[in-house]
Amino acid sequence: MEKETLNAYASEVVAMTTSLPEFDVGGRTELWAVLWGLKRSWELIWKRLIIETDCMEVIDLVVSGWPDYHPDWHLLEEIKWWMDREWDVRLDWCSRDVNLAADTLAKKPLLSAKGINFFCTPPRCIQSLVGTDAIV
């Protein structure tokens, strides 16, 4: 995908955080973020999608499969179903050193509300980073 294309979609960044450390067992938050990103991208009729994550465990599970007893098998099955639809989807690993927006969100307590929090527009603390990450 060309840089111009990435920059055109930079405003459609969706962030997801959780303030429940016990919730994020084995990358559960990352699984939900991938699933939500797939669904949102389908709604926007994007036909080519690259999802980047710094959680190698999630990539391994989605690409290589998971045991029947995995606690999040239902999320993994739904992610796989969305990825297998008729579009070009890729799940890539990226270092937190490269993805400054995600790193900032992970380190900054944005909300005191318990649970999972979605942002339809980038929070102020990462707005300047979104464009930078898209160009890298």
N, CA, C and O of each residue as an XYZ file, in Angstrom:
544
protein
N       0.848     -1.173      0.000
C       0.000      0.000      0.000
C       0.896      1.238      0.000
O       1.895      1.272      0.718
N       0.564      2.224     -0.769
C       1.374      3.416     -0.874
C       1.162      4.342      0.316
O       0.118      4.308      0.968
N       2.176      5.176      0.591
C       2.090      6.102      1.710
C       0.889      7.036      1.592
O       0.260      7.359      2.600
N       0.564      7.472      0.380
C      -0.568      8.377      0.194
C      -1.869      7.707      0.633
O      -2.730      8.336      1.248
N      -1.993      6.427      0.308
C      -3.193      5.693      0.699
C      -3.270      5.578      2.210
O      -4.327      5.804      2.799
N      -2.156      5.229      2.842
C      -2.136      5.128      4.295
C      -2.489      6.460      4.938
O      -3.263      6.508      5.894
N      -1.925      7.535      4.416
C      -2.206      8.846      4.982
C      -3.668      9.232      4.809
O      -4.233      9.909      5.668
N      -4.281      8.818      3.723
C      -5.697      9.128      3.497
C      -6.577      8.477      4.556
O      -7.627      9.015      4.910
N      -6.160      7.337      5.057
C      -6.954      6.626      6.053
C      -6.502      6.885      7.480
O      -7.087      6.339      8.415
N      -5.479      7.702      7.668
C      -4.951      7.942      9.014
C      -6.004      8.522      9.950
O      -5.938      8.296     11.158
N      -6.966      9.261      9.423
C      -8.000      9.840     10.280
C      -8.993      8.792     10.764
O      -9.793      9.074     11.656
N      -8.961      7.597     10.199
C      -9.898      6.547     10.592
C      -9.254      5.589     11.600
O      -9.617      4.414     11.667
N      -8.312      6.091     12.369
C      -7.688      5.273     13.403
C      -8.677      5.092     14.538
O      -9.316      6.048     14.979
N      -8.795      3.893     14.994
C      -9.675      3.606     16.112
C      -8.833      2.993     17.208
O      -8.106      2.025     16.983
N      -8.934      3.549     18.369
C      -8.145      3.064     19.491
C      -9.028      2.304     20.459
O     -10.217      2.590     20.606
N      -8.424      1.337     21.110
C      -9.153      0.558     22.105
C      -8.240      0.373     23.301
O      -7.100     -0.066     23.154
N      -8.730      0.704     24.477
C      -7.959      0.497     25.693
C      -8.847     -0.186     26.715
O     -10.072     -0.203     26.594
N      -8.208     -0.743     27.713
C      -8.958     -1.332     28.815
C      -8.318     -0.922     30.118
O      -7.094     -0.823     30.206
N      -9.118     -0.685     31.118
C      -8.595     -0.350     32.431
C      -8.752     -1.532     33.385
O      -8.711     -1.363     34.604
N      -8.929     -2.714     32.830
C      -9.052     -3.928     33.628
C      -7.871     -4.849     33.333
O      -7.942     -5.643     32.395
N      -6.781     -4.767     34.109
C      -5.619     -5.605     33.818
C      -5.957     -7.096     33.803
O      -5.366     -7.856     33.036
N      -6.888     -7.512     34.629
C      -7.258     -8.931     34.666
C      -7.982     -9.365     33.397
O      -8.066    -10.559     33.110
N      -8.510     -8.398     32.629
C      -9.205     -8.699     31.380
C      -8.229     -9.118     30.294
O      -8.536     -9.981     29.471
N      -7.049     -8.505     30.294
C      -6.112     -8.727     29.196
C      -5.212     -9.927     29.455
O      -3.997     -9.793     29.596
N      -5.818    -11.078     29.512
C      -5.076    -12.319     29.673
C      -4.760    -12.856     28.286
O      -5.664    -13.073     27.479
N      -3.475    -13.072     28.007
C      -3.084    -13.654     26.727
C      -3.454    -12.821     25.515
O      -3.754    -13.376     24.458
N      -3.439    -11.515     25.640
C      -3.718    -10.655     24.492
C      -5.195    -10.480     24.172
O      -5.541    -10.159     23.035
N      -6.064    -10.681     25.140
C      -7.507    -10.581     24.889
C      -7.903     -9.202     24.341
O      -8.711     -9.112     23.417
N      -7.342     -8.145     24.902
C      -7.660     -6.803     24.404
C      -7.239     -6.677     22.949
O      -7.958     -6.097     22.135
N      -6.079     -7.218     22.627
C      -5.584     -7.150     21.251
C      -6.499     -7.934     20.308
O      -6.740     -7.504     19.180
N      -7.012     -9.086     20.765
C      -7.954     -9.865     19.945
C      -9.213     -9.056     19.662
O      -9.685     -9.018     18.526
N      -9.756     -8.413     20.680
C     -10.947     -7.592     20.490
C     -10.664     -6.439     19.541
O     -11.510     -6.099     18.714
N      -9.479     -5.829     19.648
C      -9.125     -4.721     18.760
C      -9.036     -5.186     17.313
O      -9.503     -4.492     16.409
N      -8.441     -6.356     17.085
C      -8.342     -6.904     15.728
C      -9.744     -7.170     15.178
O     -10.050     -6.798     14.046
N     -10.587     -7.812     15.976
C     -11.942     -8.129     15.537
C     -12.728     -6.860     15.219
O     -13.391     -6.784     14.184
N     -12.659     -5.882     16.085
C     -13.397     -4.651     15.867
C     -12.875     -3.920     14.634
O     -13.652     -3.354     13.865
N     -11.544     -3.935     14.447
C     -10.954     -3.311     13.260
C     -11.409     -3.980     11.979
O     -11.680     -3.304     10.986
N     -11.495     -5.309     11.990
C     -11.990     -6.040     10.820
C     -13.430     -5.656     10.505
O     -13.769     -5.385      9.353
N     -14.269     -5.634     11.527
C     -15.679     -5.302     11.311
C     -15.843     -3.873     10.805
O     -16.615     -3.623      9.879
N     -15.127     -2.951     11.403
C     -15.240     -1.539     10.993
C     -14.744     -1.351      9.556
O     -15.349     -0.611      8.779
N     -13.660     -2.013      9.212
C     -13.115     -1.899      7.860
C     -14.077     -2.473      6.829
O     -14.205     -1.931      5.731
N     -14.754     -3.564      7.175
C     -15.741     -4.149      6.270
C     -16.889     -3.169      6.043
O     -17.357     -2.994      4.917
N     -17.341     -2.525      7.137
C     -18.415     -1.528      7.019
C     -18.018     -0.387      6.092
O     -18.859      0.151      5.372
N     -16.748     -0.017      6.106
C     -16.256      1.080      5.276
C     -15.953      0.634      3.849
O     -15.526      1.436      3.018
N     -16.174     -0.644      3.571
C     -15.974     -1.245      2.251
C     -14.511     -1.148      1.795
O     -14.232     -0.981      0.608
N     -13.604     -1.252      2.736
C     -12.194     -1.303      2.375
C     -11.903     -2.707      1.880
O     -12.295     -3.681      2.524
N     -11.239     -2.828      0.773
C     -10.950     -4.137      0.180
C      -9.523     -4.607      0.452
O      -9.201     -5.779      0.254
N      -8.674     -3.694      0.903
C      -7.290     -4.041      1.261
C      -7.022     -3.499      2.652
O      -7.245     -2.320      2.925
N      -6.544     -4.362      3.523
C      -6.384     -3.971      4.914
C      -5.132     -4.609      5.489
O      -4.884     -5.800      5.302
N      -4.351     -3.805      6.189
C      -3.213     -4.306      6.944
C      -3.468     -3.954      8.399
O      -3.584     -2.780      8.753
N      -3.555     -4.972      9.237
C      -3.713     -4.759     10.669
C      -2.354     -5.008     11.297
O      -1.756     -6.068     11.112
N      -1.876     -4.031     12.035
C      -0.588     -4.165     12.697
C      -0.797     -4.309     14.193
O      -1.619     -3.610     14.786
N      -0.051     -5.215     14.795
C      -0.104     -5.432     16.226
C       1.299     -5.702     16.741
O       2.151     -6.223     16.020
N       1.526     -5.344     17.987
C       2.814     -5.652     18.593
C       2.718     -6.929     19.433
O       3.653     -7.272     20.156
N       1.591     -7.627     19.335
C       1.358     -8.845     20.113
C       1.556    -10.077     19.216
O       0.646    -10.501     18.503
N       2.752    -10.626     19.273
C       3.082    -11.781     18.424
C       2.202    -12.987     18.751
O       1.913    -13.799     17.872
N       1.778    -13.108     19.999
C       0.912    -14.219     20.395
C      -0.389    -14.215     19.594
O      -0.866    -15.272     19.180
N      -0.956    -13.050     19.376
C      -2.193    -12.931     18.603
C      -1.954    -13.369     17.164
O      -2.756    -14.110     16.596
N      -0.866    -12.917     16.581
C      -0.553    -13.298     15.200
C      -0.371    -14.808     15.095
O      -0.911    -15.438     14.186
N       0.385    -15.387     16.018
C       0.606    -16.839     16.003
C      -0.711    -17.604     16.112
O      -0.921    -18.586     15.399
N      -1.587    -17.162     16.993
C      -2.870    -17.848     17.171
C      -3.724    -17.776     15.911
O      -4.292    -18.779     15.480
N      -3.811    -16.585     15.324
C      -4.657    -16.408     14.144
C      -4.084    -17.150     12.941
O      -4.832    -17.776     12.190
N      -2.779    -17.088     12.752
C      -2.145    -17.696     11.589
C      -1.984    -19.208     11.740
O      -2.271    -19.962     10.810
N      -1.530    -19.646     12.900
C      -1.204    -21.070     13.094
C      -2.325    -21.892     13.700
O      -2.292    -23.121     13.638
N      -3.297    -21.248     14.273
C      -4.394    -21.977     14.896
C      -4.267    -21.993     16.411
O      -3.268    -21.539     16.969
N      -5.275    -22.512     17.057
C      -5.348    -22.505     18.510
C      -5.948    -23.816     18.981
O      -6.676    -24.477     18.241
N      -5.639    -24.190     20.219
C      -6.226    -25.417     20.757
C      -7.711    -25.223     21.068
O      -8.157    -24.106     21.328
N      -8.457    -26.300     21.039
C      -9.904    -26.233     21.312
C     -10.216    -25.621     22.670
O     -11.269    -25.009     22.848
N      -9.329    -25.777     23.607
C      -9.574    -25.306     24.966
C      -9.106    -23.860     25.198
O      -9.142    -23.377     26.330
N      -8.671    -23.173     24.147
C      -8.206    -21.790     24.324
C      -9.356    -20.956     24.877
O     -10.476    -21.048     24.375
N      -9.098    -20.136     25.912
C     -10.184    -19.383     26.548
C     -10.877    -18.382     25.614
O     -12.013    -17.984     25.871
N     -10.205    -17.977     24.542
C     -10.799    -17.008     23.618
C     -11.034    -17.611     22.235
O     -10.942    -16.911     21.227
N     -11.335    -18.900     22.188
C     -11.547    -19.589     20.907
C     -12.648    -18.914     20.095
O     -12.565    -18.846     18.869
N     -13.682    -18.412     20.778
C     -14.797    -17.779     20.067
C     -14.348    -16.504     19.353
O     -14.795    -16.233     18.239
N     -13.471    -15.717     19.983
C     -12.941    -14.521     19.331
C     -12.054    -14.902     18.149
O     -12.136    -14.296     17.080
N     -11.210    -15.906     18.349
C     -10.312    -16.348     17.289
C     -11.082    -16.879     16.084
O     -10.719    -16.598     14.942
N     -12.138    -17.640     16.331
C     -12.961    -18.146     15.224
C     -13.616    -17.008     14.458
O     -13.693    -17.041     13.229
N     -14.087    -16.003     15.183
C     -14.732    -14.886     14.500
C     -13.710    -14.060     13.711
O     -14.004    -13.615     12.602
N     -12.526    -13.853     14.265
C     -11.459    -13.145     13.542
C     -11.118    -13.902     12.266
O     -11.010    -13.304     11.196
N     -10.951    -15.205     12.377
C     -10.613    -16.027     11.209
C     -11.724    -15.927     10.160
O     -11.443    -15.811      8.967
N     -12.971    -15.971     10.598
C     -14.100    -15.866      9.672
C     -14.042    -14.538      8.912
O     -14.205    -14.520      7.692
N     -13.812    -13.435      9.614
C     -13.735    -12.136      8.959
C     -12.551    -12.071      8.011
O     -12.670    -11.528      6.913
N     -11.411    -12.616      8.415
C     -10.223    -12.553      7.557
C     -10.386    -13.389      6.297
O      -9.786    -13.078      5.268
N     -11.188    -14.444      6.364
C     -11.391    -15.323      5.215
C     -12.430    -14.813      4.214
O     -12.672    -15.460      3.195
N     -13.039    -13.678      4.488
C     -14.014    -13.117      3.554
C     -13.292    -12.635      2.300
O     -12.063    -12.661      2.233
N     -14.055    -12.201      1.321
C     -13.473    -11.819      0.033
C     -12.911    -10.404      0.069
O     -13.545     -9.448     -0.377
N     -11.711    -10.302      0.609
C     -10.945     -9.084      0.626
C      -9.501     -9.433      0.922
O      -9.196    -10.575      1.263
N      -8.623     -8.478      0.797
C      -7.201     -8.701      1.019
C      -6.839     -8.179      2.407
O      -6.707     -6.971      2.605
N      -6.679     -9.098      3.373
C      -6.383     -8.724      4.755
C      -5.073     -9.372      5.170
O      -4.822    -10.548      4.906
N      -4.256     -8.578      5.819
C      -2.982     -9.079      6.313
C      -2.833     -8.672      7.766
O      -3.186     -7.554      8.141
N      -2.311     -9.571      8.584
C      -2.047     -9.301      9.992
C      -0.537     -9.295     10.163
O       0.114    -10.327     10.005
N       0.021     -8.134     10.485
C       1.466     -7.959     10.581
C       1.883     -7.583     11.992
O       1.138     -6.946     12.736
N       3.089     -7.994     12.334
C       3.687     -7.583     13.595
C       4.421     -6.271     13.379
O       5.055     -6.072     12.343
N       4.337     -5.382     14.351
C       5.152     -4.171     14.314
C       5.645     -3.884     15.723
O       4.947     -4.130     16.707
N       6.823     -3.375     15.797
C       7.440     -3.048     17.076
C       6.761     -1.833     17.685
O       6.303     -0.944     16.968
N       6.697     -1.799     18.985
C       6.159     -0.610     19.650
C       7.030      0.604     19.384
O       6.562      1.739     19.468
N       8.304      0.368     19.062
C       9.196      1.481     18.727
C       8.729      2.188     17.465
O       8.976      3.383     17.299
N       8.058      1.467     16.575
C       7.573      2.033     15.323
C       6.168      2.600     15.491
O       5.835      3.627     14.900
N       5.352      1.939     16.290
C       3.964      2.347     16.467
C       3.837      3.203     17.728
O       3.393      2.731     18.775
N       4.232      4.460     17.608
C       4.254      5.363     18.754
C       2.859      5.647     19.310
O       2.697      5.837     20.515
N       1.862      5.677     18.440
C       0.494      5.951     18.901
C       0.023      4.840     19.839
O      -0.525      5.125     20.904
N       0.229      3.589     19.461
C      -0.191      2.473     20.313
C       0.600      2.452     21.606
O       0.046      2.179     22.670
N       1.888      2.736     21.523
C       2.727      2.746     22.714
C       2.262      3.821     23.693
O       2.220      3.587     24.900
N       1.913      4.994     23.178
C       1.425      6.076     24.027
C       0.107      5.696     24.687
O      -0.089      5.938     25.878
N      -0.796      5.099     23.912
C      -2.078      4.674     24.485
C      -1.890      3.623     25.577
O      -2.596      3.634     26.586
N      -0.946      2.725     25.373
C      -0.713      1.663     26.347
C      -0.161      2.212     27.661
O      -0.436      1.669     28.731
N       0.605      3.273     27.579
C       1.259      3.821     28.770
C       0.458      4.906     29.472
O       0.724      5.215     30.633
N      -0.502      5.479     28.798
C      -1.222      6.628     29.338
C      -2.618      6.215     29.790
O      -3.415      5.746     28.977
N      -2.919      6.381     31.061
C      -4.283      6.078     31.513
C      -5.237      7.156     31.010
O      -5.291      8.257     31.558
N      -5.983      6.829     29.968
C      -6.839      7.832     29.330
C      -8.157      8.056     30.054
O      -8.667      9.175     30.107
N      -8.691      7.002     30.600
C      -9.981      7.109     31.278
C      -9.924      6.373     32.603
O      -9.202      5.386     32.743
N     -10.666      6.841     33.550
C     -10.729      6.130     34.820
C     -11.880      5.127     34.815
O     -12.021      4.335     35.748
N     -12.697      5.160     33.774
C     -13.838      4.246     33.690
C     -13.351      2.811     33.544
O     -12.406      2.535     32.805
N     -13.992      1.922     34.239
C     -13.660      0.508     34.136
C     -14.196     -0.051     32.825
O     -15.186      0.447     32.289
N     -13.550     -1.071     32.320
C     -14.035     -1.738     31.126
C     -13.227     -1.392     29.896
O     -12.131     -0.838     29.982
N     -13.789     -1.728     28.753
C     -13.132     -1.481     27.474
C     -13.618     -0.142     26.949
O     -14.808      0.169     27.008
N     -12.683      0.645     26.435
C     -13.005      1.977     25.939
C     -12.631      2.079     24.473
O     -11.510      1.740     24.095
N     -13.556      2.542     23.642
C     -13.316      2.748     22.219
C     -13.266      4.241     21.940
O     -13.989      5.026     22.554
N     -12.411      4.617     21.015
C     -12.308      6.009     20.588
C     -12.529      6.037     19.086
O     -11.787      5.401     18.339
N     -13.528      6.758     18.640
C     -13.811      6.845     17.209
C     -12.908      7.850     16.511
O     -12.728      7.793     15.294
N     -12.350      8.756     17.270
C     -11.332      9.659     16.745
C     -10.126      9.536     17.666
O     -10.282      9.238     18.850
N      -8.945      9.756     17.145
C      -7.756      9.608     17.988
C      -7.787     10.561     19.183
O      -8.071     11.747     19.011
N      -7.503     10.071     20.377
C      -7.420     10.960     21.538
C      -6.352     12.038     21.298
O      -5.398     11.822     20.550
N      -6.520     13.163     21.923
C      -5.619     14.306     21.727
C      -4.154     13.914     21.925
O      -3.283     14.412     21.213
N      -3.874     13.028     22.883
C      -2.490     12.679     23.195
C      -1.783     11.934     22.056
O      -0.557     11.823     22.072
N      -2.527     11.423     21.071
C      -1.875     10.710     19.962
C      -2.155     11.326     18.594
O      -1.678     10.809     17.584
N      -2.905     12.401     18.540
C      -3.272     12.979     17.239
C      -2.057     13.311     16.383
O      -2.073     13.058     15.178
N      -1.019     13.864     16.966
C       0.160     14.217     16.174
C       0.963     12.975     15.779
O       1.716     13.010     14.806
N       0.808     11.885     16.524
C       1.562     10.656     16.244
C       0.935      9.829     15.133
O       1.636      9.074     14.458
N      -0.356      9.955     14.932
C      -1.054      9.119     13.960
C      -0.484      9.311     12.568
O      -0.195      8.328     11.887
N      -0.319     10.518     12.137
C       0.249     10.797     10.818
C       1.688     10.325     10.716
O       2.097      9.821      9.670
N       2.460     10.479     11.778
C       3.849     10.035     11.782
C       3.929      8.531     11.628
O       4.736      8.032     10.844
N       3.097      7.796     12.369
C       3.097      6.334     12.261
C       2.680      5.872     10.879
O       3.197      4.866     10.394
N       1.764      6.571     10.230
C       1.295      6.181      8.898
C       2.387      6.318      7.847
O       2.387      5.600      6.848
N       3.314      7.236      8.072
C       4.378      7.473      7.089
C       5.519      6.481      7.237
O       6.211      6.200      6.258
N       5.735      5.945      8.422
C       6.868      5.042      8.664
C       6.791      3.826      7.788
O       7.662      2.959      7.858
